[in-house]
C-alpha cells in the first residue's frame, strides 16, 4: 500500500515538473516571438514615416505635418524634416 502511494506521488510530482517545464518553454517562446516582431530597423522606421508624410501631403493633412515637424523622429531624419517643411511652405 505504501509503495503504491509513493509511486502515485512520484508520478504526480513528475507530471507537475513536466508541466512547469512546458509552461516555461511556452512563455519563453512567446516573449521571444514578441520581441522579434516589435523590432524595427532605422530603415523600416524611415520608410514608415516617409509613407505617412507622403499620404499627408496627398490628402492635404497640414495639421498632422505640422505636428510631425515637432516630433523627435523627424529630428533623427533631416531629409524627412526638409520634406515636411517644403510641403508646408508650398501648401497653397
NORPEWO-V258957 format. One record per pair of residues at least 4 apart in sequence whose C-alpha atoms are under 6 Angstrom apart, sorted by sequence separation. I is the first residue (numbers start at 0). J is the second residue. D is the distance in whole Angstrom. If there is no record, write none. Layout:
i = [I:I]
j = [J:J]
d = [D:D]
//
This chain:
i = [19:39:55:86:55:73]
j = [23:43:59:90:60:80]
d = [6:6:6:6:5:5]
//
